[in-house]
């Protein structure tokens, strides 16, 4: 029996950024809904902040999705920041070989104000 992945997406538009909370598992089975939510947030033409505080798992598809969102932001001259990054996430990024990608650089992870991700 296969477990069903679930991702809850909560978007909080603000005057100076789009905050997207990802909760649950981000993987192949949930990627399309997350991709659409991120694309919609990027189309708002504001900096994109993605909170991973409630993310419980991610696979390679999920990592690629976040990389794609970062590239889309870069193409549109918009800042992209991950915040509330769990310790396990950094280990997963490193193990998967994504630690060199700009979306996962430590500087960008620390760049956002804590009050945005609360």
Buried (B, 14 or more C-beta within 10 A) or exposed (E): EEEEBEBEBEEEEEEEBBBBBBBBBBBEBBBEEBBEBBEEBBEEEBBBBBBBEBBBBBBEBBBBBBBBBBBBBEEEEBBBBBBBBBEEBBEBBEEBEBBEBEBBBEEBBEEBEEEBBE
